[in-house]
Amino acid sequence: MVVKIKKLLFIFFIFFSHYAFASSNVKIIRDAEIELFLQKIIISITKNLKQKSQKFYPRLILDSQYNAFVTGSNKIYINTGLINKASSISEIQGVLAHEIGHLVLNHHDTRAINKSKSSNFSTIAAIAGIGLSMEGKLDSNAVAGLIIGSRDLATKSYFQFTRIQEQQADKFALNIMQKAKISLNGLQHLLSRLSEEELLNQSMRSSFYRSHPFSKLRLRQLKKYINLSSSLKLQKTNIFINNNLISLEYINNKIRSYNKNPFQILDNKKNTNSVLSIYNKIIGNLRIGKYDLAITNLNKLSTKFKNYPFVFELYGDIYFAKGDFNKAIEYYKRAIEILNKVSYRSSDLIKFSLVKSYIQTKNLNNLNKSIDILEDLIKNNPRWSYLWRLLAKASGRVNKKGISYIALAEEAFIKKDFLKAKKYVNLAFKYPHLSKEYILRGKDILVRTSEKNEKTY
């Protein structure tokens, strides 16, 4: 499932540059398939890390700039431009290894952050309404969001690693890739291209270059590692999901198919019976509302993939758009069942789609199932505000008003509306059958709102 945040008014990002810019159309994508693909790339890099307990999670930003960044959390933010413009998986491995280096070496702890400005940034983000709607997938004209966390992006704005730290991250990346026997050719291709940018004017350089100052010395350092690695038996990284080989070209095609004009995709005279062409026909027809044609083409695609969870997810998406929610539920459940065997957290986004389908049926049993799933999702995603909104909606429909008000209080607190959060808790406490778990959650909200109010005086 793909979700994005669109039109976040007054939110400012600094994308690896000395220059901030205001964006009225920032798009942050959550897609289970792409994230699992990137997660497997990260695992291929970090499999020899001493810090086995340290996990890193990819987040995708719809931006054509060749870029990636970290903020000090366990998330690595990756622009679609990096994926689209990379010549190979090894090039992406090199960039992500560098960013992981910043995290492992704790470079973020040494950077001064303007906390007051960061706090203001988060407040603006909350006012702008970072959250979710019930519509859309990856279509640039529709929104279905998963909150990324304004605090992370606000923090990023005040990070600027030093040249020494960039060199240290380079060295870390080279060492860890050598241990993993990953080819350095992709990284060499990247750094050679960046070295050419050194001759360009500042305004013409890529955002990646401006935040990762490059010199010929660093390229020479890389070439030494390549010579050292030449005696090793290098392993080409292939990404498999449930025994299906997933190529970088396939992922690139997916990003393009959701963001190009659907009629242009369908009018492409070069269309063949290849996997990529069939996929484009599926998404093109889905986006213009020709659901039966989308299903016909998906039937062809499913023969080329064996028990692939994201084929079933796509069936679910099409049937959901068509309004056949029971069929959507059937396919989402199949996708989740397969994914739970591969990577448990990767199913969270599809569970979100399943919950939406359950709620749309307005069936009492399905509403109770949606509540159980939402409570489970919230354990891993407590700051995802729209989960609380959906929990409030489902609970209200089955007459669990106390839970509904606590959920609305949590949503209000995330959006920094502390007075409303307190109001909803007080309403929840009027219901005598509220469970102990939700009573404690309500009391915790009251304590947190009091602490927040005290800090404002």
C-alpha positions in Angstrom: 0.0 0.0 0.0 1.2 3.4 -0.8 0.4 6.5 1.2 1.6 10.1 1.1 1.3 13.4 2.7 0.4 16.3 0.4 0.2 20.1 0.6 1.6 20.6 4.0 1.3 24.4 4.2 4.2 26.4 5.7 6.4 23.4 6.3 10.0 23.9 5.6 12.7 21.4 4.8 16.4 21.7 4.2 17.4 19.0 1.7 21.1 18.6 2.3 21.7 22.2 1.4 22.6 25.4 3.1 19.4 26.9 1.7 15.9 26.3 3.1 12.9 26.4 0.9 9.1 26.4 1.5 7.1 23.6 0.0 3.4 23.6 -0.6 3.4 20.1 -2.1 5.6 17.8 -0.1 4.9 14.2 -0.7 6.0 11.5 1.7 5.4 7.9 0.5 4.8 4.8 2.6 4.8 1.8 0.4 5.1 -1.7 1.8 6.8 -3.2 -1.3 9.3 -0.4 -1.8 10.1 -0.2 1.9 10.7 -4.0 2.1 13.0 -3.7 -1.0 15.0 -1.0 0.7 15.0 -2.8 4.0 16.6 -5.8 2.3 19.3 -3.5 0.9 19.9 -2.1 4.3 20.2 -5.7 5.7 22.7 -6.6 3.0 24.9 -3.7 4.2 24.5 -4.2 8.0 24.7 -8.0 8.3 28.2 -7.7 9.7 27.6 -4.9 12.1 28.7 -5.4 15.7 25.6 -3.5 16.8 23.2 -6.3 16.0 20.4 -4.8 17.9 20.5 -1.5 16.0 17.8 -1.5 13.4 17.4 1.0 10.5 14.1 1.7 8.7 13.8 3.3 5.3 11.3 6.1 4.6 10.6 7.3 1.0 10.2 11.0 -0.1 8.7 11.7 -3.5 11.4 14.1 -4.7 13.4 14.0 -7.9 16.6 15.2 -6.2 19.3 12.6 -5.9 19.4 12.5 -2.1 19.2 10.6 1.2 19.6 11.8 4.8 19.4 10.8 8.5 18.2 12.9 11.5 19.6 10.8 14.4 16.6 8.5 14.7 16.6 4.9 13.3 15.1 6.1 10.0 16.9 6.7 6.8 15.0 9.1 4.5 15.5 8.4 0.8 14.4 10.5 -2.1 12.8 8.7 -5.1 15.4 10.6 -7.2 18.1 8.5 -5.6 16.3 5.3 -6.7 15.4 6.6 -10.1 18.9 7.9 -10.9 21.0 5.2 -9.4 22.8 3.0 -12.0 22.7 -0.1 -9.8 21.8 -1.5 -6.4 25.4 -1.2 -5.3 25.2 2.5 -5.8 22.2 2.7 -3.5 24.1 0.5 -1.0 27.0 2.9 -1.0 24.8 5.9 -0.3 22.9 4.1 2.5 26.1 2.7 4.0 27.3 6.3 4.2 24.1 7.5 6.0 24.2 4.4 8.3 27.8 5.5 9.1 26.5 8.8 10.5 24.1 7.0 12.7 26.5 4.3 14.0 29.2 6.9 14.6 26.7 9.1 16.5 27.5 12.1 14.5 24.1 13.6 15.3 25.0 13.8 19.0 27.7 16.3 18.2 25.6 18.6 16.1 24.1 21.7 17.8 20.3 21.8 17.2 18.3 24.9 17.7 15.6 23.4 19.9 13.3 26.4 20.0 13.2 26.6 16.2 12.7 22.9 16.0 9.8 23.1 18.4 8.2 25.8 16.4 8.7 23.7 13.3 6.9 20.8 14.8 4.0 23.1 16.0 3.6 24.5 12.4 3.6 20.9 11.1 0.8 20.0 13.5 -1.3 23.1 12.6 -0.9 22.3 9.0 -2.6 19.0 9.7 -0.1 16.2 9.0 -2.3 13.2 9.0 -4.3 10.8 6.8 -7.3 10.8 4.5 -9.1 7.7 3.3 -8.4 8.3 -0.3 -5.8 7.5 -2.9 -2.6 5.5 -3.1 0.4 6.9 -4.8 -1.5 9.2 -7.2 -0.2 12.7 -7.0 -3.7 14.0 -7.0 -4.9 12.0 -4.0 -3.7 11.6 -0.4 -3.8 8.7 2.0 -1.2 9.5 4.6 0.9 7.9 7.2 2.4 10.4 9.5 6.2 10.6 9.1 6.8 12.6 12.3 7.3 16.3 12.0 9.9 16.1 14.8 12.2 14.0 12.7 12.1 16.4 9.8 12.4 19.4 12.0 15.5 18.0 13.6 17.0 17.3 10.2 16.8 21.0 9.4 19.5 21.8 12.0 21.9 19.1 11.1 25.0 19.8 9.1 27.8 17.3 9.3 31.4 18.5 9.1 33.7 17.5 6.4 35.6 15.3 8.8 32.4 13.5 9.8 31.6 13.1 6.1 35.0 11.5 5.6 34.4 9.3 8.6 31.1 8.2 7.2 32.8 7.5 3.9 35.4 5.3 5.6 32.7 3.5 7.6 30.8 2.8 4.4 33.8 1.5 2.6 34.8 -0.8 5.5 31.3 -2.3 6.0 30.8 -2.8 2.2 34.2 -4.6 2.0 33.2 -6.9 4.9 29.9 -7.6 3.2 31.8 -8.3 -0.1 29.7 -5.7 -1.9 31.0 -4.2 -5.1 32.3 -0.6 -4.8 31.8 0.1 -8.5 28.4 1.8 -7.9 29.9 4.0 -5.2 32.8 4.9 -7.5 30.3 5.8 -10.2 28.6 8.2 -7.8 31.7 9.8 -6.4 33.2 10.3 -9.8 30.1 12.1 -10.9 30.2 14.2 -7.7 33.9 15.1 -8.3 32.8 16.6 -11.7 30.3 18.8 -9.9 33.2 20.3 -7.9 33.9 22.4 -11.0 30.4 23.7 -11.2 28.9 26.8 -9.6 27.3 26.3 -6.2 23.8 26.9 -7.6 24.3 24.2 -10.2 25.5 21.5 -7.8 23.2 18.8 -6.6 21.8 18.9 -3.1 23.7 15.7 -2.3 27.0 17.4 -3.2 26.3 20.5 -1.2 25.7 18.4 2.0 28.5 15.9 1.2 31.5 18.1 0.3 33.7 16.1 -2.0 37.4 16.1 -2.9 39.7 14.1 -5.1 41.3 12.8 -2.0 38.1 11.0 -1.1 37.9 9.5 -4.5 41.5 8.2 -4.2 40.6 6.7 -0.8 37.8 4.8 -2.5 40.1 3.5 -5.3 42.5 2.1 -2.7 39.6 0.1 -1.2 38.6 -1.1 -4.7 42.2 -2.4 -5.2 42.0 -4.1 -1.8 38.6 -5.6 -2.7 39.8 -6.9 -6.1 41.2 -10.0 -4.4 37.9 -10.8 -2.8 35.1 -12.7 -4.4 32.5 -10.0 -4.7 28.8 -10.9 -4.5 26.2 -9.3 -6.6 23.3 -8.2 -4.4 20.0 -9.6 -5.6 16.8 -8.7 -3.8 14.4 -11.6 -3.3 10.9 -11.3 -1.7 9.4 -14.6 -1.0 11.7 -16.2 -3.7 10.7 -13.6 -6.3 13.6 -11.6 -7.8 12.8 -7.9 -7.5 14.9 -5.6 -9.7 15.8 -2.0 -9.3 14.2 -1.4 -12.7 10.9 -2.9 -11.4 10.9 -0.5 -8.4 11.7 2.4 -10.6 8.9 1.5 -12.9 6.5 1.3 -10.0 7.3 4.8 -8.8 6.9 6.2 -12.3 3.7 4.4 -13.0 2.0 6.0 -10.1 3.2 9.5 -10.8 3.1 9.8 -14.6 0.0 10.8 -16.5 -2.0 7.5 -16.6 -3.3 8.2 -20.1 0.3 8.6 -21.3 1.2 5.3 -19.7 -1.7 3.5 -21.4 -1.0 5.2 -24.8 2.6 4.0 -24.8 3.1 2.3 -28.2 6.1 0.4 -26.9 4.0 -1.6 -24.5 4.8 -5.2 -24.6 3.8 -8.3 -22.6 6.7 -7.7 -20.2 6.3 -7.5 -16.5 6.9 -3.7 -16.5 4.5 -3.1 -19.3 1.7 -5.2 -17.7 2.3 -3.4 -14.4 1.9 0.0 -16.1 -1.4 -1.1 -17.7 -2.6 -2.3 -14.2 -1.8 1.0 -12.5 -2.9 3.2 -15.5 -6.3 1.5 -15.6 -6.7 1.6 -11.8 -6.0 5.3 -11.8 -8.6 6.1 -14.4 -11.2 3.9 -12.9 -11.2 1.0 -15.3 -11.0 -1.6 -12.6 -12.0 -4.7 -14.6 -9.2 -4.0 -17.1 -6.8 -3.5 -14.2 -7.8 -6.9 -12.8 -7.5 -8.6 -16.2 -3.9 -7.4 -16.5 -3.2 -8.3 -12.9 -4.3 -11.8 -13.7 -1.5 -11.9 -16.3 1.0 -10.5 -13.9 0.2 -12.9 -11.1 1.3 -15.8 -13.4 4.8 -14.3 -13.5 5.1 -14.1 -9.7 4.8 -17.0 -7.3 2.9 -16.4 -4.1 4.0 -12.8 -4.1 2.4 -10.7 -1.3 2.3 -7.5 -3.2 0.3 -8.9 -6.1 -2.4 -9.8 -3.5 -2.1 -6.3 -2.0 -2.6 -4.8 -5.5 -5.7 -7.0 -6.0 -7.0 -5.6 -2.7 -6.3 -2.0 -3.7 -8.2 -2.5 -7.0 -11.2 -4.1 -5.3 -11.2 -1.5 -2.6 -11.3 1.3 -5.3 -14.1 -0.7 -7.0 -16.1 -0.7 -3.8 -16.0 -4.5 -3.4 -14.7 -4.4 0.2 -15.2 -8.1 1.0 -13.0 -9.0 -2.0 -10.4 -6.4 -0.9 -10.4 -8.0 2.6 -9.8 -11.4 1.2 -6.8 -10.3 -0.8 -5.3 -8.1 2.0 -5.5 -11.0 4.4 -3.6 -13.2 2.0 -0.9 -10.6 1.5 -0.5 -10.2 5.3 -0.4 -13.9 5.9 2.6 -14.2 3.5 4.3 -11.1 4.7 4.1 -12.1 8.4 6.4 -15.1 7.4 8.8 -12.8 5.6 9.0 -9.6 7.6 6.4 -8.9 10.3 6.6 -5.1 10.4 6.3 -5.0 6.6 2.6 -6.0 6.9 1.7 -2.9 9.0 0.8 -0.8 5.9 -1.4 -3.5 4.4 -3.1 -4.0 7.8 -4.0 -0.3 7.5 -5.7 -1.0 4.2 -7.4 -4.0 5.7 -8.7 -1.9 8.6 -10.2 0.7 6.1 -11.9 -2.2 4.2 -13.4 -3.6 7.5 -14.7 -0.2 8.5 -16.3 0.3 5.0 -18.3 -2.9 5.3 -20.1 -1.4 8.4 -20.4 -5.0 9.6 -20.3 -5.3 13.4 -18.0 -8.3 13.4 -15.6 -6.6 11.0 -15.7 -3.4 13.1 -14.5 -5.4 16.1 -11.8 -7.0 14.0 -10.6 -3.6 12.9 -10.4 -2.5 16.5 -8.2 -5.4 17.4 -5.9 -4.7 14.4 -5.7 -1.0 15.2 -4.8 -1.7 18.8 -2.0 -3.9 17.6 -0.8 -1.4 15.0 -0.7 1.4 17.6 1.8 -0.5 19.7 4.3 -0.1 16.8 3.1 3.3 15.6 1.9 5.2 18.7 2.5 8.6 16.9 0.5 7.7 13.8 -2.4 10.1 14.4 -4.8 8.6 11.9 -4.7 5.2 13.6 -6.3 6.9 16.6 -8.9 8.6 14.4 -9.8 5.2 12.9 -9.9 3.6 16.3 -12.3 6.3 17.5 -14.5 5.8 14.4 -14.7 2.0 14.7 -15.2 2.1 18.5 -17.9 4.7 18.2 -19.8 2.5 15.7 -19.8 -0.5 18.1 -20.9 1.7 21.0 -17.6 1.7 22.8 -17.8 5.4 23.4 -15.2 5.5 26.2 -12.5 4.0 24.0 -13.6 6.3 21.1 -13.0 9.4 23.3 -9.6 8.2 24.5 -8.6 7.6 20.9 -9.7 11.1 20.0 -7.7 12.5 23.0 -4.6 10.7 21.7 -5.1 12.2 18.3 -5.6 15.7 19.7 -2.5 15.3 21.9 -0.3 14.3 18.8 -1.6 17.4 17.0 -0.7 19.5 20.1 -4.3 20.4 20.9 -3.9 19.9 24.6 -7.2 21.5 25.7 -9.2 19.2 23.3 -7.2 16.2 24.5 -8.1 16.9 28.1 -11.8 17.5 27.1 -12.0 14.1 25.4 -10.4 12.3 28.4 -13.0 13.8 30.7 -15.8 12.7 28.4 -14.3 9.2 28.3 -14.2 8.9 32.1 -18.0 9.4 32.2 -18.4 5.8 30.8 -18.3 3.3 33.6 -17.3 0.3 31.5 -14.0 1.7 30.3 -11.3 -0.9 30.6 -8.3 -0.4 33.0 -5.9 -0.1 30.0 -7.8 2.9 28.6 -8.3 4.5 32.1 -4.6 4.4 32.6 -4.0 5.8 29.1 -6.5 8.6 29.8 -4.7 9.5 33.1 -1.4 9.5 31.3 -2.8 12.0 28.7 -4.0 14.3 31.6 -0.5 14.2 33.1 1.2 14.9 29.8 -1.2 17.8 29.0 -0.5 19.3 32.4 3.2 19.1 31.8 2.8 20.7 28.4 0.6 23.5 29.8 3.1 24.2 32.6 5.9 24.6 30.0 3.9 27.3 28.2 3.8 29.6 31.2 
